Amino acid sequence: MYLSPWAIYYLNPMDLVNIYHRHGVPEWLSQPPMCPSGAARQQHHWLRVREGPKIEAKKAAPAPSFPDGVEVWCDCPDAALDICFVHGLTGDRNHTWTADGERVPWPKTFLPPRLAKTRILTYGYDAYVVKKTTASVNRLLDHANNLLQDFSTDRAICGVGKRPVVFVAHSLGGLVCKKAILQSAESPQPRLRALFESTKGIIFLGTPHDGSSMAAWAKIPASALSLVKSTNLSLLGVLGSDNELLESIQVSFRNLVRTSKANGKPIEVTCFFEQLPILGVGVVVSKRSAAIAGEEEPMSINADHRGMTKFTSVEDNGFKRLFGELIRWKSEIDADNLLPTDSRPDPDIRSHDIERPVEGTCEWLLEHTTLREWAERQRGMLWIKGKPGSGKSTLLKYAFEKRQRIISTGEDSLVLSFFFHDRGNHLQKSPVGFLRSLAYQIIRQVPEILTGSGDPFQQRCREVHRQGDKGEWHPRELQDFVEQSLSKILASRGAWLFVDALDECGKASAVEMFKWFTHLMKKLSVYGFGLHLCVSCRHYPILSQACEFEICPEHQNREDMSAYVQSRFQGSGSLQKSKIPDLITYRASGVFMWARIVIDEAINLDNEGESLASIETRVTSIPKKLDELYSELIGHMNDKPNSLRLIQWVCFARRALTLSELRWAMVIDPESSNRLCEYYSQHHDYIRDKDQLKRRIQTLSCGLAEILPTEEGHVQLVHQSAKDFLLERGLAMLDYKASSPHGTVVGKAHFCLAKSCLRYLALDIMADFDSMKRKTEDSIKLTAPLLSYAVSSWPEHAMRSDEEGVPQDDILEIVAWPSNDLVELWMSYSSMLNLLHPQPDKGSNLVHISALYDIPGLLAAVYRKAGHDHPYCRHDRGHTPLNIASVRGRRKIAKMLIDPDYAMRVAAATGMESTSVKPTTDATDLGRGGSDPRPKSVVKIVPLPLNKDVEINSQGFEGRTPLLGAVCGGHVDIVKLLLKTGKADINAKDRWGGTALAWAVLNCSSEIVELLLATGELQLEPVDHAGGTPLSIAAAKRGSLQTLQLLLDTGKVDVNRRCLEGRTPLSYAAGQGYIDNVEALLKEEKIDINSRDCTGRTALTWALRGLKDLETMAPLMDLASMQELRWAYEKTVELLSSVGAVTEETQQ
């Protein structure tokens, strides 16, 4: 069967569901739609639907004695989760899960109505340890390998190898699952490793993680058989409590679970144990053996070892407990799909960096009158405000962790949290990241908050996800969702929100967020339950009058400060007994960061043999203000060039670098053209010993940088206040060239990092790409520690430096422009590592790169280079830089490419002087340390005449012109720019027949539709390859009433035009139940309300069919969505009937 991509716009959703169930999912559906206009009827433009399993259960052939392999109990073409049941000893893939007296396994009937978009499977293997005939000789390792191979093959065939999977395993099946996942994690084959990477969790039912009595196991099957001829001793033996293989699996799996949690991709584990003994055998697997050390306590099922898998009713407590875990994990998966990991920050990642309080400190907070009053009120906002470094974050984290002592006992409240982190990535320090995190936490904890597949927020999530790196959220959208969600939640229970370091999202953003908090508290005050909000922030930029409850740590924490100082001096002998701890406590004025730095210095002086009197004098001389202390530390930096380089990397790297990465980052000279790896590895600044490197970092930073206690030793600044000082004054104090007219110290720092990354990529060892790509990930880290960071980060650093006005000419010198060799090598590594989003296409050069990553200064540098290559070249997918700039909304670059005068003005404004770019070598200009000569460039502007025949209508891989690309992306400014040239073909079609008008209508962009109409040259009824027109697209599109009306108001569109299937715009609008569109079309005098399509159906028939299909799909929909759609269809039927519409049966 063939199905056009355009069908997803024209077919009723119920039709699509039925098609997918009967024939499987089209292969193209996993990719974003390439156009709004469908595919040509030629075979090469129509894609085959992969044949899939029927919805109806097939009659199974007579089952063998031991049915093995994968069996699908309930298929779902658009499933978001696979659940696989794996039986245990003496069981098989069906009977184990079938209750006595029943004919169908309970997962087959109980789960599908309750778990939407879930595929239910079972796996079988010969698990008899004794048999009448011949017992299987397979070992546990064989069963595990078969499970891994069979399950991976099934998922690969179905094209769902990366779909999340949950295993429900009984008895021995749990051991088989554990070993299969361990084998998957160690496999070098992506197909097999995908099982480990996609495992969401495992439910263990009576699995003997620590073994059990072999005699007990043997009695189970023996009691059921009258004659035993063969025994699988290998399989039986592994279940003994002292078996080495069992112990090895247990230890390895426990480590794997811990590692997966540490890496942010946890494998969830829930264990159940049997409460009842088997008659004559006893309890087969004890509670202790059924548990996994370090995980949650196991839950009980009121049955014996065999009966714990056989539920008779959904009211069975055992089923409720097991189903509760499944629905919890499914909710988390749904939330992950709506807001993928790369589009939301981990709410707890910053909290891990906050030091745990010294024992006995922070306890005063829970007894503080203000906090108790806040907690006892029905609702309210508490502001923990204080100086930088005064312990605000530690206090808020303490309150969050001790929340059970704050929240009323028995209160089933929603608890949300977010820890802003200015030293983290964009999502960790922006309002959008904060709001995304709140949305994600709400969806995971309260999945019923989403009203169904038609939920507007779900639709918006899918739209943003489909747009990839171009998809963006507006804070208002997320605020609306959070407000609406909390208003529903507060009707039945309370909510608590903890927000740390609000000031770290920036002054303006912090003020706006605080205003929103105030608005939120007021808006939600009408509900029966209240919102309790706890925020930590500095004294600025918030007005104190805005908050009723406030706690100021520096006025309350003297005892905590004393305890902290004493704990730091433990083991310091005479220091601890001296007056110095009390002196530091007094002078700290409640600022822990000041105390930390001063304590470190006192301990260092003591280690160097200084007298107590001398140390006391030094402590007394240290400025009491934190900024003045930082300034003094900068002044004490003796090796300022290297200190500057370290601070630049630690302060401006996109993420915290590891010690291995920083070792190379510090030694690579951004101004040196030396490409020999050996030169740098033998350099006097290259430090191999890790402990020595740590000491070097401490010395160069004078304590402003710290090494986190992670496995790889990540390096970051000690505190946000340190970064604030460095940005305001510190970097300028370190950089003797800070008075340079081009770029700020921030821009120069980013440019230094960008050049360092490129210099690293230019090293000789990187040239052998074929050798490098054969290495494992760990081997690459050893050979080229900085490779991943350099590949993924130089474009962003270049872009950031360009925003600060730093000329980009040095990049051309590093890559030896117009040579494209280094750029090609970088793209090869980028493709191999898959770290860049978006990925550059093969054949791109620096001009494409400037458009892709929005670096107009790089394009200006190319112009100044006097045209060794012009801007109109295409990469391997056929896109010119103008195509890229248009589709990605790079207005400045697009204007430079189109307007030669503007391009030359930009080039002149960002150039260093008006002379020609001629590489020259100055023998007196030496590299670092007085060696390593390098070339210098003198810049001259030479007018670069742009090609008057600029390819303003160049078509890329999908056949889109720059105008089509800009319309698809909704970039109104670029649409205006292209239309202003008078050369853009507004009626050009992409490879699917879609035009700019069709795309504008599909995106519901009335502003762009009006711009296109204003040209006076627009074809209003271009036909796509499926026979559709912009009017039919508008009619079939939800929320398109405004664009539909614009087309109708022209008076030049045929309202009865039929597509290749014979359907009219009215037919599409009625079939979708879009009542507003139906009403608009019925107002047209020439409308034919009873036009029949190729199958004889009228608009009324389509509306009635939609209503009928809606009833069929009712079990899969939530009540609210069901009622909304039923109302729309009923109104549509009523409206059509009122104007004389009939069905084809009536006509006949």
N, C-alpha and C positions, 0 to 999 in steps of 0.2 A: 504494500500500500504506500502511496505517496501523499505527502501532506505539505502544503505550502507554509513557509514561515509566516506569511501574511494571515494565515488562518487564526492565529492567536488574537488578531484584532477583529476579525469578522465573525468567527464562530462563537456561539453561545458558550459560556464556561462549562455548562453541563454537557454540551456536545463534546468538548475537548476531553472532559473526564471520561466519558464513555468510550471515545476513540482510544485514549491511552490505555484504558482497561482492556479493550479488546485486542489492540495491536501493539502495545508497548509505547515507550516514550520516544519521540523523534530524536535522532542523534544531535540535531542542531539545537535542541531546546536547552541543553546545558550551557550554551553560549548566549551572550546578549544578542537580541535581535539586531540584524545588520542594517535594516531599513524599515520604513513604515509601509512598504508597498508590495510586499509579497515577492514571489519568485515567478520566473517565466514558466510557461507550460512545457518548454523544451525539457527533455529528461535531465540534462546537466544542470538545470536551474531548479529542479525539484528533488528533494532529498528523501531517501527511503526511510520509512519508519522501521526501526528495529523491531522485528517480531517479538512479542513478549508473551508471557503466560496469560491465559484467559482468566477472567474474574471467577468463572464457575470452576468448582473443584472437579478435576478429571477423575474418572473411575480408575483407581489404582490397580495395577496388575497384581496378581497373587504375590504377596510379600515373601521374601526368602526367610529362612529361620532367623537370620540376624541382619535386618535391613541396615545398610550402612550408608554413609555419606550424608549430603545435605538434602533435606526435604522442606519445601516451602509450604507452610500451613496457611498463611494469609499473605498474598502479594499486595503491593501498593506501589504503583509506578512512580509516584512523586514522594516516596517515603523520605523522612528525615532521619530515620533510625532503623537499624536492624536489631532484633532481639532473637538470640539463638539459645535454645534449650539443649543442654548436653546431659544425658542420663548417666547413671552410675553403675555399680556392680549389678549383674544379673538383670539389668533392665534393657529396654530398647527405646528407640526414638519416639515411639507412640505410646506403648503400654505404660511406661514409667509415669507419664503425665496424665493418664486416664484413670479417673476414680472408679472404684468398684461399682458395677451396675451401669456404667456409662459406656458409650461407644465412641465418643469423640474426646480427644485430649482437651482439658480445660483451657489451655492458652489459646486454642483455636476458636473458642466461643466466648470466653470471658474478656479477652484483651482487645480485639479489633474495635468493638463499639466504644471502648474507653480510652484507646490510644490512637488518635488520628495520625495519619501519615507515618505509619509504622509497619515494617515488614516483619512477620513472625516466622521463624524457621526452627527446625530441629535438626540435630546431628546424631547419627547413629554409628556405633562401632561394636564389635564383638566383645562384650564386657562380662561374659560368663567365665568364672574361674574353674567351674566343674560342669561337665556336660555328659549326657548319655552317650554321645558319640565321641567326637574329637574336639577338645577345647582349643580355642585359638592360641597360637604360640606367640602372638604379638606381645611385645613388651609395652610398658607405659610410654616409652620414648617413641615407639612406632605409632601408637594411637595419637600422640601429640603431633607428630610430623604429618600424619594423615589429615588430622583436623586442620592444621595450618595450610596444607596444600589444597585440600578440597574446598575449604571455606574461601580461601583467597581466589581460587579459580572461579567459583560461583560468582563472587562479587566482581571479578574482572570481566567475566562474560556479560554481566548485567550493567557494566560500566559504572559501578558504585564502589570502587575500591577504597575510596576515602570517606565513605559514609560512616558516621559513628555507629558503634556496635556495642551491645550489652550482652553478656553471657549470663544465663541462669543455669548453674551446674549443680548436680547432685552427686554426693559421695565421691567415687573415683573420678567422675567427670570434672570435678573441680581441680584435681591434680593434673588431668589431661589439659584443661584450659590453661592452667598456670604454666605448664611446660611449653605449650604451644606459643603462648605470648612471649615467653623467654626466648624461644627459638626465633620468633619473629623479630624481636628487638635486636638480636645478634646477626640477623641475616643481611648480607650485602645487596640482596636483590630487592629493588623497590617494591615489586609486586607482593613479596612476602612480608617485608618490613611494614607495609601499609596496615597490616592487622594490628600490630602493636600501636602504631601512631593513631589509629582510629578507635581503639578500645576506650569506651567511656567508663565502663565499670563491670564488675562481676558480682553476682549474688551467689554465695556459696551455701548450699543446703546440705548440712551434715557432712561436710568435707573433712576428712581426717588430716588436717595440716600437720599435726604432730604424731600421726599414726594411731593404731589401735591394736587390739589383740587379734592375731591371725586366726585363732580358734573361733572367735566370734564371727569373723568374716566368712569362714568356711562353712559355718552352720547354716547360714542364710540360704544359699542355693542348694546345699545338700538336703535340707529339710523338705525341699520342694520336688526332689527327684527320687524316683524309686531305684534307679540304677545309675551308678557313676562309673564311667569307663575312662575318663581323661580329666586331668587337672592342670590348669595353667599356674604353675608354682611361681613363675616369674612375676605375673600380675598380682598374685596373692602376696608374695613376699614383700613387695614395695610398700604395702600398707602396714607393715610392722612398725611398732613405735621406735625401733632402734635401726631402721633402715637408712643407709648412708645416702641413697639417691633421694629419698623423701626429705631428709634433712637438707640436702643440697638445694633442692627445689624451693623449700621453704625459705632458706636464707637468701637465695638469689632473687626470689619474687618479692620478698620484703624490701630488699635493697632497691629493686626496680620501682616499687611503689613510692618509696621515699624520694628517689631521684626524680621521678616524674612530677611529684608535688613541688620539689625544689625548682624544677624547670618551668613551672607554671602550667603544665598539662597533666593534671593528676589523673590517675586511674582510681576511680572510686571502688571501695570494697565494702560489702555488707555480708555478714555471716549469720546463719541461722543454725540452731541446734535442736535436736529432738528432745521432747520432754518425757516421752513414754518409752518403756522398754519393749523389745520384741519378746513375746512369750517364749520362754525356754532359752532365750539368748541373752537378754538384758539390753542395756543401752549400748549401742554399737559404737557411736562416736560421742565422747563426752563433751561437755560444754568447753572444757579447757582445750581439747584437741580441735574443736570446731572453730576456735578463735584464732586470729592472727595477731601476734604480739605487736603492740604499737598502734593498732587500729581500734575502732569503736567496739564496745562490748557487744557480743553476739546477741541476737534476739531469739526468742523461743517460738517453736511451733508445737502445738499440743497434739502430737502424733508420734508414732514410732519411726524408725529409720526409713521404712518403706512407705509409710503413709504420709510422710511430710511433703511428698510431691503430688498428692492426689486430693485436690480441693473439689468439694462438691457444690459449693455455692460462693457467690461473691460476698456473702455475709460472713464467711468463714474468717476468723481473726487472723489465721495464718496467711490467707490470701490478701487481706487488707494490709498487713504489714509488708508483704512482698510487693504488692502493687504500689504502696506508698513510696517505696524506693524507686520503682520504675517511673512513676509519674514525676517524682522530684528530678530524676536525671533527665527525663524527656523535657521537662520545663527548662532546665539549664541548657539543653541542646537547642531548643527553640529560641532561647534568648541569645545564644551564641550565633545562631544563624541570622537573627535580626540585626545584631550588633557584633560583627566578627571581632576577633581579638585585636586586629590591627586598626580597628576604628574606635576602640574604647580603652581607657587606661585601667589597670588593675587598681581598685580602690585601696588596697593594702600595701602596695609596693613601697610607697614612701614610709609607711609606718614601720617597716622592717629596719629602716635606717635610724630610727629614733632610739637613742640609748634607753635601756631599761633603767628605771629609777633604782637608786641605792636602797637596799632593804631598810624599811622603816620610814622612808620618805614618801611624800605625796598623800599619806593617809589623812592628813588634816583636811584635804579637799572634800572627802566624803562626809565629813562632819561640819563643813563650813555652813554657816547659817544661810548664806545666799544660795548655795547649791541646793540645800534641803528645801528651801522655800520654792525655788524654781521647779524642783522635781515634784513637789506636792501639789503645785498648781495644776489646773487642768491642761494648761498650755503655756508656752512662754519661750523666750529666747535668752540664753545665757552667753555672755561675751567674756571669754578669758583673754584679757588684754594686758600687754606688758612690753617692756623694752626688748630689743633684739637679744637673744641668748639668755632670756630670763627663765626658760623652762616651760614655756607655754605649750609646746608640742608634747613634751613629756607628760604634762598634766592632762591634756585632752586625751592622749592615748591611754593614760591610766584610768580616766573616767570611762572611756569606751570599753576597756577590758573589764572594768568592775561594774559594768552597767546593770548587772543583775542585782547589785546592792542599791542601785538608784531607782530602777524601775520597780513598781509595786509587784509584790509576789503574786504569781498566777496570771499576770497581765500578758496576753498574747499580742505583743506589740511588734510592729514592723520596725526594724533597726537598720538604718542606712549610715554610711560613712564615706568620707573622702579626705585624703591628705594631700593638699597641694604641694608641689615640689618644683621650685623654680630651676633646680639643677637637673631636672628630668626632661623628657621630651615634651613636645607641644601639648599633647593631650593631658599630661600630668600637671600642667601649669596654666591651662586656659579654661574659661567658663564653659566652652563647648565640651572639653574633655570631662569636666566636672558633671555637666548635665547628662552627657552620654552615660557616664558611670552610674548616676542615679537611676536613669531609665533602665539600664541593664540590671541593676540590683532589684528594682521593683518587679521587672518581668520575671526574674529568676525566683523571687520569693513569693510573688502573687501572680502566677501565670494566668489566672482567670481574669486578670485586668484587661487582657486583650479580648475583644468581642468576637473574634473569628477571622476567617480568611479575608473578609471585606473590611477589616479594621483599618482606618486611615493611617494609623501609625505604622502598622505592618506594611502597608502598601508603600509608605514613604521610606521605610527601612530597605525594602527590596529595591526601590528606585535608586537610593543612594548607593547600595551595594552593587547594583548593576552598572552604575556609572564608574565604578572602580575609583582610581585616584582622582577623577574629576568630580566625584560625588561629595557634596558638602552639606553640612547641617547649618541651619541658622539657629542661634541660641533661642530665639522666640519659639520655634517649633518644639524644641525640647522642653522649654519652660512650660508650654501649654500642656504637653503630655504629662509632665510631673505634677502640675497643678490638678489636672483632671483625674489622674490616678489617685493622688492623695485625697481628693474630695470623695472618691468612692471608698477608699480604704478607711477613712476616718468615720464613716457611717457605722462601722462595726468594731473597730479597734483603734488604739492609739499608734502614733508613729514617733520615732526618735531619730534625729539626724545630727551626726557629729561631723563638723567641718574644721579641718586644721589648716593653719597658715594661710588664711584668706588673702593676706597682703602679698603672697608670692604669686598671685595671678596678675599683678601689676596694679598701680594706683587707680587708674580709671576703671578697670574691670572690677577691682575690689569695691569701689564706691557703688557701681551699678549692681553688683551681686548683693551688697548689703541692703540696697533699696528693694531688691526683689525679695529678699528674706522678709523685710518688713511688710511688703505687700502680701506675701504668702501667709504670714501669720494672721494678718487682718482678714484675708479672704477666706481662710479655713477656720475662722473662729466660730462659725455658725454651726459646726457639726458637733455631734454628741461626744466624740472623742477628740483629743487635742494633739497638736504637733509640738513636740519639745525639740528645740533647736539649740545646739551648743557649738559656738564658733570661737576659734582662737585667732587672734590677729594683733598686730602692733597697735600702738596708740593712734597712729595715723593710718589710713587717711579717713577713718570713720569718725563721725561726730558722736560723742559719748551720749548725747541726749537721746539718741535713737534707740537705746537698749535699756530695759528696766533692770535686768540682772547683770551685774558685772563683778568679776574677781580679778584683782591685779596681783600676779604672783610675786613681784619684787617687794611688795608690802607684806607678804605672808610667809615667805620661804626662808627666813633666817635659820630656823632649825634644820631645814632640809639642806641649806647651803653648808652648814657646819658638818652635818653627817656626810655630805658629799666630799668635802675637803679632807676630813679625817679618813674616809675610805680610800682616797687617792694616795694618801701618805702612809698607808699601811705597809710595813716592811721597810720603811725609810729610816728606822732607828731614831737618831737624834733629831731629825726633822720633825717627826711626828710628836715628839715630846717638847719641842720648842714653842716659842710664841708665834712662829710663822703661820701655822694653820689658822689661828685666831685672827692674825693680821690680814690674811687673804680673805677670810670670811667677811671681815669688816669692810675691807676696801672693795669687795666685789659688788656691793650694793644690790645684791639679789640677782646679778647677771652671771649665770653659770659658765657661759662661754669665756668671759673674762677670767674667771677662776681657773678654768681648764688650761688656758694658755699660760697663765702665770705659774700654776702648779708644775706644768711641764718644764718651764724654765728653771724653777727652783730645784727640781729633781736633777736636771742636767748639771746645774752648778754644783750641787752636792756630789754628784758622781765625778766631777772634775776636781774635787778636793777643796772647794771654796769653804770658808768658815761660815758658821751660822750668822755671825754679825754681818759679813759681806752679803750673804743671801738676803738677810732682812733689809739691808740698805737698798739692795736692788729691787726688792718687792715694793718698798716704799717709794722708789723713784719711778715706778711704772705708772703711766697715766691711768687715771681711773675711768676715763671714757673709752668705750670699746673702739671707736673710730681712731682715737689718738693712739691707742695701743697697736692697732693694725698699721698705722702710719709709721710707728717706731719700728715694727717688724720689717716693713719694706726697707727702711733705712739701714737695717742691719744685714740686708742681703748683699753679700760681698761679690758674688758672681752674677751680676745683674742680667747679662745676656741669657745665660742658661736658666736663671730664675724666671725671666720673662717668658722664655719658651715653655717651661713647665706650666706656669700659670695660664698661658694661652691655651694649652691643651686641656688642662683640668677645668678651666672656666668655660671654654667654648666648644669642646667636643660634643657631638650629637648625643653621645651617651658616655657613661663612665668607662674609661679605658682600663684594661687589665695591666698588670705589671709587665707582662710579655709584650703587649702592644706599646706601652709607654716607653719601654726600653728602646724600641726602634724609632718611635715618634720623636724622642729627645735627640737622637743622634743624626737623623736625616736633616740635612741643611737645605732649606727651601731655596737658597740662593746659589747652590752649587750644582754644576752640570755633571758632576762625577756620577757615573752609572755603575761603578764596581761595588758589588755587595761586600766583597772582601775588604775594600777600603773602609767601609763603615764598621764592619765587625771587628776590625783591628784598631779602630779609632779610640783615643784615650777617654772619650766620653761614653763608650760602650761598656756597660757594666753587666757581666754575666751572672754574678752571684746575686740571688734574690734578696738576701738580707742586706747586702751592701747597697743594692738599689733602693731598698726601703729607707735606709739611712740617708742616702743621697737625696731622696725626695723630701725627707724631713728637713734636711739642711737647706736645700735650695728654696723651699717654701717657708722656712722659719716657722713651721708648725701650722701653716694655713691649709695644708693638704693632709689628708688622712688616707690610710689604706684600710678598706673595709675587710672584715673577716670572712670573705667569700673564698671559694675554692681557688679561684684564679687571682684573687687580690685586686679588686677594683679600687681605683683612686678617685677621690672627689674632694671638694673643698669642705672644710670642717663645719661650716655653717653658712646659712643664707646671708647673714650680716657680712661675712667675709667677701662674698661675691658682690654684694651691694657696694662695699667700700672699693673693691678693685675696679668696678665699672665707673664709679664716680671719680676716684683719684688715683688708686693704686697702680693701674696699668700705665697711666701717664707718668707716674714717678719712676717706673721701671724702664720705660721706652724713651731713650734719649732723642729719638726721631719723632716724638709725638707732635712736634710743631709742624710736621709736614702738611702742606695745604691739601693733599688729596686723601680724603677718607678719615674717619675717626679711628681711635685706637681699637674700637670694636671691629670696624671694617678691616683694618690692617691685620688684626688677629685672625679673622676668618680667612683672609687671603693667604696669610702665612700657612694656615692649616690646609687650604686647598692646594697650594703649591707643594707642600710636603707630601700630600697624598699622591699627587702626580709624579713627583720625584721618586717616590717609593715604587710606583708602578713601572717607572722607567729603568729600574735596576736590572742588571744583566740576568739575574736568576728568574725574573718574570718573563723573559723573552721566550723560554721554552714552555709554551702553553701546553703542548701535547703531553709533556712529562708531568706537568702540574695537575692536569685534569685526571690523570690516572691515580693520583694519591687519594687517600681517605681524608675525611674532614679533619681528623686529629693530626694526620701527617702534614696537612697544609698549614695547620696552626703552628706546628713546630718549625716548618721550613720558612714560612712567610707569615709571621704573627699579625702583621698590620694589614695584610692583604684585604680581608673582608671589610675592614673599616675604610681603607683607602678607596676601594671600588665603590662602595655605597655612599660615600660622604663628600667626595670632592665637589660634585655639582652643587650641593646645598651650601657648602662653605663659599663657593664662588658666587652663588646667588646672593648670599647674605652680605658679602663684601661689596658686591655691585650695588646693592641697596644703599650702602653707606658711601657710595661715590668713589670707590677704589678702581682705578683703571685696570683692565684685565689683560693688558698686552703681554705680561710675563707668561701667561698660559700658552700663548702662541709660540713663544720662544721654547718653552718646555716640550711641547709636542712637536716642535720643528715644523710648524705650518709653512707651506701647504701640505707637507707629508701627513698622511692619515694613519700611519703605522701604529702609533701609540694609542690613538683613539680606537682603532680596530681591536687592539690587544685588550684595552679596557672593556670594550663591549663583549669580547669573548669571555672574559672573567665574570662580567656582570651576568651573562647568560648562564654560565656554569654555576655561580653561587646563588643566583635568583634572589638578590637582596635589594635591587633597585625597583622602585615603583614611581613613575612608569619606567619600563625597560626601553632602552633605545633600540631602534631597528638596525639590522645589519646594513652596512653601507652608509650610515650617517656620518657626517663630519661635524666640525665645530659649529657650523651655522645651524644645522639641524639641532644640535645639542643646546645652543642658545635659545632656540624656540621651545624645545621640549621642557627645559627647566627654568625658563623665564630669566635669562641672563642677557639683557640688552647690551650691557657693557662689553660682553664678549663679541657680539655682532659688530659693535662700534670699533672694536680692536681689529676685526677683520677688514673693515672699511679702511682703517688707517694703514693696514698692511698693503694697500695699493693693488688689490684685486688679483692675487695669485689664483684665487678661485672665486667665482661669483656666487651670489646667494640663491641661484635658481636651480641648483643641481638636485637630483632626486636620490633618495636612498633605495634600497632593494625592493621595498614595497611600493615604490612609485610616488612617495610623498615628497613635495618640495617643502622647504622651511615655511613658506606661506601657508601650505596646507596644515602643517602642525600648529603654527601660531594661531590660525583661525579656529581650529577645532578645540584648542586648549584655552582660548580666551586671552592670548598674549597681545594686548592691544598695542603697546609701545613697539614691540618687535614687528607686528604686522604693518604698522604705519611706516617703520623704517624700511621695510622691504618694498612697500608700495610707493612711498614718496621720497625721491632722491634728495630733495632739498632738506627735508626733515632729517633724513639719515645723516647727511653731512654736518648738520648743526649738532646733532647728538654726538657724532664722532669728534667734532672740534671741542665741544663742551667737556667731554670726558678725557680728551687727550692731554698729554703732558706739555707738549709744545708743538708749534706748527713747523715741523721739519719732517723729512722722510724717514720711514722706518728702515734703517740700514744697520744690521747687526755689526757691531764693531767690538774688538777685544782691547780693553785697556790693560796693559801689562802691570799697571800699578794697582789695579783693583784686585785684591786678593780675597779669597774665601775666608771662612772662619779659621782663626788661629794663624793668619798670615800666610796661608798656602791655598792651593786649589784655585787657579785663575778661572774666571768665568766670563762669558760674553755680556756686554751691555748693549741696550737698544736705545737709539735716539729716534724720536717719533716725528714724522712729518705728515701733514695732511695733503694727500694728492687727490683731487676730485675724482670720484669713481662714478662714471656715467652709468646709471642704472639702465638695464635693457628696457628700451621703450616698449618692447613686446613682452613685458613681464608676463609670466604664465599665470595670469590672474584667474584663469579657468582651468588650470591643470587638474587632472583627475587622479586621485590616488588609488590604492588597492581596491577600495570598495566603490570606486567610480565617483567619489565625492569631490566636488570642487571646493575651493576655500569658502565660498558663500554657503554651500551646503553644509560644510563642516561647522561654520559659525552658527548657522540656524539650528543644526542638531544639538549643539552645545548650549543654545540659548544665549549666545553672547551678542547682545543687542548693539553694543558699541562697535564691534567689528563688522556686524552686518551693515551698520550705517556707513562705516569707513569704506567697505567694499562697494556698496551701492553708489557712494559719492564719486568713485572713479569713472562711472558710466560705462565700464567695460565688463563688469561681472554679468555673466549669463544667468539671469534669474529663472530661466526655464530649463536649465540643465538638469539631466536625470542621472541618478546613480545607477549602479549595476542592476538594481531591482526595480528601476522605473520610478523611484521616488524623487520628487522635486523639492525645492526649498519651501514651497507653499504646503506640500504634503507634510513635511517635517514640522513646520511651524504649527500646523493644525494638530498633528499628533502630540506635540508638546504643550498644546493649549496656550500658545504664546500669541495673544491677540495683538500685542505691540508689534511683533515682527510681521504678523499678517498685514497690519495696517501699513507698515513700511513698504512691504512688497506691493500692496495694492496701489500705493501712492506713485509708483514708478510709471504706471499707465501701460506697461509692456507685459504684464503678467498674464499668462495663460491660466484661466480659472478652472479648466477641466482637463488637465493632463491625465492620461490614463496610465496606471502602473501595469506591471506584468500580470497582475491578477484581475485587471479590468476595473480596478477601483479608482475613484477620484477623491480629491480633497474633501468634497462634500460628504461622500460616503464614510470617509475616515472620521470626520467630525461627528457624524451621526452615531457612529459606533464607539465613540470615545466618551468615557465618563468625565464630567466637568468641562465639556467643550462647548457649552451653550453660547458663550460669547463669540468664539471663533466661528461657530456654525452660523450665528446671526450675521456676522460680517460678510460671509459668503452669500447668504440669502439676500442681504441688502443690496448687493451689486445688481441684482435682477438679471444676471447673465449666466446663471448656473441652471442646469437641467435637473430639477428635483426628482425626476422619474428615471434618471439614467441608471441603467442596469450594468452590473459587473458581469464577469464571465459566468458566474453561477446564476445570473438572472435576478439578483437581489437589488433592491433599490435602497436609498438612504433610509426611507421610512421603515423598510423591512429590518435593517440593522438596528435602528433605534428601538423598535418594538421588541425585537428578539433579545435585546439586552435589558429591557425594562427601564430605559432612560426616559422617563416621563416628560422631562423638560424639553428634550430634543424632539420627542414626538409632537408635543404641543406646538413648537416652533415650525415644524414641517407642515403640520395640518393647517397652519394659517396661510400657506401658499395656495393661490387660486388654482394652479395647474396640477396640484398633487393628485396622483392616482392612488387612492387608498386601497384598491383591490388588485394592484399589479401582482402577477404571480411569477415566481422564480422558475428555474428549470425543473424543479421537482413538483411544481404546482402549488407551492405554499404561498400564502398571502402574509401581509404584515400581522393581521390578527392571528393567523395560524401560528406564527413565530412567537407571539406574545403568550398564547395559550400553551404552547409547547414549553416555553420558559417556565411558566407557572407549574406545569406538570413535572418537569425535571427538578424543579425546586423541591417539590414534595418528596421525590425519590432521594434527593441528597440530604434531606432533613436530618437523618441520624448523624451526619458528618459535620453539621453546622451548629453554631451556638444559637440560642433563642433570639437574641437581639438582631443578629444579622439575618436570620430567617424571617423575622417579622418585617424588617425593613425591605427586604427584597420582595416578599409576598405583597406588601402594600404597593410597591412600585409596579409590579406586574399587574395586580388587580386594577390599579388606576389606569394603566395603559390599555388593558382590555376594555375597561369601561369607557374610556375616551374614544377608542377606535369604534366600538359598537355604537356609540352615540352619534357618530357621523356617517353611519351606514356601512362600515367595514364588514366584510364577510370572510368566511373560511373557504378553502377550495371545495369542501364537501357541499357547502351551501350553494356555491356557484353551479356545481354540477346538478 
